[in-house]
Amino acid sequence: MKIKTDFLIIGSGVAGLSFALKVAEFGSVALVTKKDVEDSNTQRAQGGIASVFGDMDSFDLHIQDTLASGDGLCSVEVVEMVVKNGPSRIRELIDLGVRFNISGNNSDDNASCDLDLGREGGHSEKRIVHAQDMTGREVENVLVDHARNHKNITLYENHIAIDLITCSTRMKRGLITTTHEDFCCGAYVLDRESGQVITFSASITLLATGGAGKVYLYTSNPDVATGDGIAMGYRAGATVANLEFVQFHPTCLFHPDAKNFLISEAVRGEGAVLIDSAGRPFMEKYDPLKDLACRDVVARAIDTELKQSGSDSVFLDISHKDSGFVKERFPNLYRKCLTFGIDMSSEPIPVVPAAHYMCGGVVTDMFGRTDIKRLYAVGETACTGLHGANRLASNSLSEALVYADKAAKQALHEIKTKDFTSTPEPPQWDETGTIHSDECIMVSHNWDEIRRFMWNYVGIVRSNKRLDRARRRIENIQKEILAYYWDFKVAPDLIELRNIATVAELIIKCAMHRKESRGLHYTLQYPEKDDQRWLKDTVLRRPLVG
């Protein structure tokens, strides 16, 4: 089966949906998402969107905070562009119907932009625009409503992308060949319900699949976050960078029945304090900013405390604040904690770090273009230069909104000014000689092994010995996956296993290459920064054929 469209978008978070709505007036849009359209990392973004609105704030302060967090590796040009375009993108969301909190009351009127601003770790001023503690859900729901009702947008839910198609794609066992002169012309996509592989042909393709938290055993991410866009982009020949910088969120709920539940950065922004099992605050030992230090500092501090004490968790305590304030400011968190028998307004919350955000990804320019023609990447899938070695809290949604806007304008310009009539007909998916698998244990076993050794060996604190162990294991697993993949018909679990294995290998390679500690990458053999040798991006590109 073949489907032809002007724009193919893979992923349904804020980046993909924003891009879709901006280009839909000018062509047909196919939006592919592996589960329900609402199932994305955006839905889980509790804290908010970092943007300058306060009287005491300024673009310069936001830029300085972002650069400080990025630890020397941010692109100043990109940071300035995202920060200065942030307020306009917030106003667009308000015009679309997103209801952010208003300062001083519960008014429904967002028109005045008199927004209630929160503060989070690493920010020198209050600048977090939020909708209670469910900002991502509010933004996502509004964008989804608009997308569902747009006549030029077709949503393909429960469809999972397998691989990108380039003009030179030739299906061979174990390899899709590409050349340096390639351009992207679509993707192979599996319909999860029918089991049929569909060939999507597109003039412009956008990767917006989000992050890769499921590469790790403990993560704040939903099950869909398996690094699909990064893996597909790399296999197609796109450059990737800085994948050693994996952000571990310091505070995920620690409870045997809680899966992937994040305790927002905003809780510390409102005065919560991290304490040990004896009730002693400990962050003053690690940073002058104490509990408002950047995430990499806080995550390492908690990791150190847990290793020294042998405890299962530390605790986040906001019980000293007024109970009514806690319930009003964090209604979703409060209700969720209650389901696990924890009243956050009167007792500390047990928390541990968990894999949260990829600062690296598919390399793009300031318009979201990758180095494969007609292929764009936005959101967490992309490495834009904004985050450097560590993302500043709540800059992610700002980046997604700004780059979706820039990419949409550039894609529309490209599709109008270039001749797309010469796009070759992509080859159909070839599954000749494959059979249905009767050995699913290979998939589940390798999935579990990857996530465990990535957590143990390529986690918050790394070493040469741990990284080498991880490298040897991923090499063996990759051989098994390669043999299995081309013998059996594709299935969702196999596609995702292949992708997390690819991303795991890329993280390991990047981490082994960087012989220093910077931002989110901390290694025991090289505990200091080395600006003379390592003030640069870690760049990888698959050797191309042809």
N, C-alpha and C positions, 0 to 999 in steps of 0.2 A: 504494500500500500504506500502511496506517495501523497504528501500534502505540500502544496506550494504556497508561500506567504512572503510578504515584503519584509517583515520583521519577525524573527524567531527569538523569544526570550525564554531562557532556561532558569527558572527560579521565581518565587512569588513573594519575596519579602518586600520591604519598602523600596529597595533599589529597583527591582524588576518591575513592580507595579507602577512606580513613578515614571520610569522610562516608557512603559506601555501607554500610559495615559497621555504622555506628551507627543508620541509619534502616531497615535491611532487616528488623528485627524487627517493624516497624510498617506495612509496605506493600511494594508491588512496586517494584523498582529496575531501571532500564535504564541500563547503563553503556556509553557509546559511546566508542570510541578508534580513532584513524585507522589505526594499524598493530596490532602485537601489544600486548596489555595491558601487557607489561613494558617497552615502548619509551617511555620518558619521561625527563625531566631527573632525576627521583629516582634512576634507575639510575646516573647519573654523579656523584652527590654523594659524593665520596670522603671529605672531611674528617670530618664528623659533625654532631651536633646540639648547639647551645649550650644548656646548662641548668645550674643551680646545684646541685652536689652536694658540692663540696670543702669541707673544714673551714675553709680560709682565705678562702673565697668567700662572697658574700652576694647577695641580691636587689638591694640598693642598688648594689653594684658593677656587676652585670650591666646594671642600668638606666642607670647613669652611662655605661658604655662604649657602650651602644646610642645614647643621646642624643648623645654626643660624635661618634660616627660619622655620625649623621644630620644634623649640621651645622645644627641649629636648626629643622628642619622635622618632626621626629618629634612624634606625639601622645603626651604624657606618660602620659595615661590608657591608651592602647593598649599602650605599652611596658610599663607596670607589669602590665597584665593578662596579656600574653604571657609575660613573664619569670616571674611568680608561678605561672602554670599549667603551665609547662614540665615540671617534675619529675613531675607527675601523668601527663602524657601519655607520658613516657619509661617510667614504671612500667607503663602500659597496654601499651606495645609489648613489654615484657619478659614480661608475662602472656600475650601472644599468641604468644610464642615467639621474639622477636628476641633474638639472642645478641650482646650487646655485650662488648667487652673488659673483663676483670676485672683490678683492680689487683694486681700482684705475682705473678700466675701465669696459667696458661692454663685455669683452671677453667671448666667449662661452667655453673657455678651463678651465674646472674644474680640470684637471689632476694634476696641480701643488699644489692643495689645498691651494693656496694663497687666502684664503676666506675673503670676506668682513664681518666683525664681528660687530654686534650691541650690545648695552647694554640695560638691562631692570632692573626694580626695584628689589632690593635685591642682585644684582650682583656687586662685587667689581671691575670687569674688563669687557672689551668687549669680549663676548664669544658666541653671538647668531648668529649661522649660519642661513642664510635666503635666500629665493628666492623672492626678492622684499618684498611685504607684503602679499604674497599668498603662504607661504612655505608649509602649509599642503596640499593645492590643487596640487602643483607641485609634492610632494612626492606621494600622493595618486594616481594621474593620471599615474605616471610611474609604480607603483606597480600593479595597475589594468590592465594596458596593458600587463604586463608580466603574470599575473594570467590568463587573458582571452586567452592567446596564449599557455598556458601550457597544454600538453595533459593529464596530470594526475589530473588536477584541474577542478572540475565541480562547476559552480556557480549557486546557487539556489536563484535568486533574487525574491523579493516579497513573501518571505517565512518567517514566524514569529515563533520562537521557543516558545513552551508552557511550557514544563517542561523537566527536565533531567530524564533519565531512569537509575536506578541502578539495580544490580543483584537481589535485593529483592523487586523490585517495584510490588506492588499490588494495583490496582485501587480500592479505596473505596470512599464513599461519603465524600467529604470534606477533604480527607487526602490521601497522597501517602506515604505509610509506608516505612521506611528505618531502617537500623541497623548500628551499629558502625563498622561492618565488611564489609560494602558495598564497591563495586566499580562501577564506572560509565560505562555504556555500550551504551550510545547514548542519543537521545532526541526525544520527540514528537514535530512535526513541522506542522504548518498550512500553506497550500498553499492558499495565499490570493485570487488568481483568481478563483480556482475551489471550495474552501471551504473544501477541503479534508484534513484530518489529516494524515500525513505521519510518519511512525515509522522509524527513522534513527538508525541503529545499527552500532556502531563504536568501534574500539579497543582503541582509544584515543580520548577524547573530550576536546575541548578548548573553554573556555568562553572568548570572546573578544568583548562584546557588548557595551563598552564605559560607559558613565556616566549616571547620573539620574537628570539632570537639570530640566526636565519637571515636577518633583515633586513640583517645585516652580512656582509661577505665573509669575515672571519675570526671564528670563534666557537667556544666550547667546547661549544655545545649540539648535540643530535642533530638530524637532518633534520626531525623533527616540530615543532620549535619555531618556528612561523611566525606566532605572535601571534593565533591563531584566535579565542580567547575575547575578547581586547581588541577586535579588529575587529568581531566579531559583536555584542558588547555596545554598542559605539559606534553601529553602524548601526541598532540597535534603539532607540536613544535614551538609553542609560545614560550617565551622566557618567563621564569619564575624567580622570585627573590625573597630573601630575609625570612625564610620559613623556620629558622631557629628561634625566632621571637614569638613564642606561644605565651599568651597572657593567661595566667592562672588567677581566676577571681578568688580573692581571699576568703569570701564568706558564702559558702553554700551550706544549706541546712544539713546537719548531721543527724540522721534518724534512719533506722532500718527500713521504714516504710516510705521514706521520702525519696523520690527519683528526680534528679536533675532540678532541684528547687533552689533558686538563687535568692539570697538575702541581699537586697539592693544596696549599692554603694551609698545611696541617699540616706540610709539609716545612720551610718557614721557621719554623714554630712549634717544630720540633725542632732548630733551630740552623743550617739552611742559610743561605748568604750569597749575595747577588746580586753578580756580578762582571762586569767588561767583558771584551773580547776579550784584553786584556793581563793579565787575572787580578787586576785592582784592584777592591776593594769600592767601591761608589759611593753607597750609600743614606745614609751619614752626611752627605752634602752636602744632602740634601733633608728630613730629618726626624730629630729626636732619638731616635725609636724605631728608627731604622735599618730593618732588614729586617722588623721587626714593626709597621711603620706600616700604616695603613688602606689598603685596596686602591686608592682613588682616587689617593692620594699615590704609591704604588709604581708604578701603571700610568703616571702622568704622568712619573715619574722615568725609567722605562725608555724611554718614547716620546722624551723629551728626549735621553737618551744615544744612542739609535739615530739620531736626526736629526743630532746633533752629530758622531758618528763615521762615519756612513754604513754601519755594520755591519748585517748581516741579523738578528742576535739578540744578546742578552746571555746570561749563563750563571748557572744556579743550582747552587751547590756545597755538597754535604753530605758530600763524600768525606773530610773531616777527622774525621767520626764513625766509631765502630767499625763495621766492615763487617757483622758479625752483627746489630747493632742495626738498621741500615738495612734489611737484608733481612727482618727479623722485623716491623718497624714498618710497612714499606711493601711488602708482598709483591707486590701487584698492580702497583704502579708500577715496581718493580724488574724484574718479568718483562716488562712492556710495553716499558720502555726497552731491555731486552736485545734484543727483536725488531727494534729499529732500530739495533742495534750500539752502544748506550750502556750502560755499566755505572755506574749512579749511585752505587754504593758506592766507586768509585775514580776517577771523572772527573766534571767538571761537565756539567750538562744544558743544552743550548741552549733558550732560552725567549723568547717574545714575548707581548705582551698580545693578548687577543681578547675580543669581546663575550660577556658572560657572564650578566648578570642585569638584569631590568627592575625598578627600584624603584617605578615608577608602574604604573598599570593602571586597571581598572574600580573606581570609588570604592565602598567599602562602609562600613557602620557596624560597631559592635563585635560584631555577630552575623552578619557576612558578607552582610547584605542590601544589594542595590544600590537605586538609586532607581526601578527598575521593579519593581512588586509581583510577588512569587512568583519573582523571579530573584535568585539568590545567586551570589557569586564568592568563591573561596578560592585560596590558593597564589599563585604568581607572577602569575597573571592579575589579581589584585586589588591595589588600592591601599588599604591598611588604615590607614596612618599609622604603622606600625611603623618603616619604614626611613628615612623622610625623604629627605634628599638623597644618602644613601649607606648601603648595607646593611652591617651588621657581619657578619663571616664567621660562617657556620653558624647564623645566625638564621633562615634560610629554612625549614628543616625544622621548627624550633620553631614558627614562625608557621603553617605549613601544618597541623600537628597540632592546635594550640590553636584555630585558626579553624574547622577541620573539626568539632571538638567543639562549639564555640559555635553554628555554623551548623546542625548536625544537631539540637541541642536546640531552637533557635528554629523550624526548619522543622517539626519534629514538633508543637510547640505551635501553630503557625499552621495546620497541616493538620487539627488536631483541633478548633480553636475557630472556624474560619471556614467559610462555606458555599461549597464548591467545586462544587456541583451546577450552578451557573449558568455554568460555563466554556463558552464557545461552541465549536462544532466548528471546528477550524482548517481553512482552505482547503487543498485539495490543491496540490501543486507544479504549476505551469503552465509547460510548455515548448513550448507551441503556437508553431509557426513556426520553431523552432530546428532546426539540422542538425548533423551531426557535423563537427567542424573538420578542414580539410585545410591549416591554416596554423599549425601548432604552433610555428613559428619565432617568432611574436609572443610567445608565453609564455616561451620559453627566453631570448630576447634581452632582454626587459624584466626578467625575473628577475635576470639577470646584471648588467644596468645598474643596477638599484636597489641591489643589494648592494655594487657597486663605488663608486657615488657616495656612499652612506651611510658607507662606510668612509673615503673620502677627504675628505668635506666635513662629516660630522656625527659624527665619531669622538671620540677622546680629547681633542683640542684643536680648538676651533671658532673661526670668525670670521664677521663679518657677510657678507663676500663669499662665503665657502664656503656658508653657510646659504642665501643668496639663489640661488646656483647650484643647490643641491639642491631648493629650492622650485620653481624653473622647470621642472626636469626631472620632478619628481613630478607636477606639474600636467599636463604633456603625456602622461606615461605613464598617468595616471588616465583621461584622455579615451579613449585607445586601449583600455584594459581595459574601460571601460564599454560602448563600442560592441561589442567582441568578446563580452563576457559575455552580453549579451542576444540575440545572434544565433546562438550555438552551444550545444550541449548541454554541461552542466557536466562537468568532469573534475577529478580530484584536483589536478593541476598548476595548473589555472586557478583553482580555489578558493584554493589557497595563494598564488598570485601576487596575487590580489585582496586577500588578507589582509595580506601583507607590504607591499603598496602603501599600504593604509589606515594601518597602523601606522607606516610610514616617514613618511607625511604628518603624522601626529599628533606624532611625535618632532620633526620639523622645526618645526612650528608652536609647540610648547612651547619649543623651544630658541631660536627667534627672539623669543619673548615675554620671556624672562627676561634682563634687561639687567644681569647680574652674573655672577660666578663663585662657585659654591657646590657643595660636595660633588663629585658626578660631572660637573657641568656646568662646563666651563672654556672661556671665550671670550676671545680676545686683546684685543678692544676694551674689555672690562669685567673686568679681572683680579682685582678685589677684591670682597668681599662688601658688600652694602648692606642692612643689617638694617632700616633705616628705610623702604625702599620695597619690598623683595623678601622679607621674612620671611613668606612665604605660599605656598600651593600654587598651581600652575598648573593651572587647571581648564578643560576643554573639554566642550562638549555639542553634538551635531549639531542644527541647527535642525529642529524637528519640524513635521509637517504635520497639520492637522486642528484 
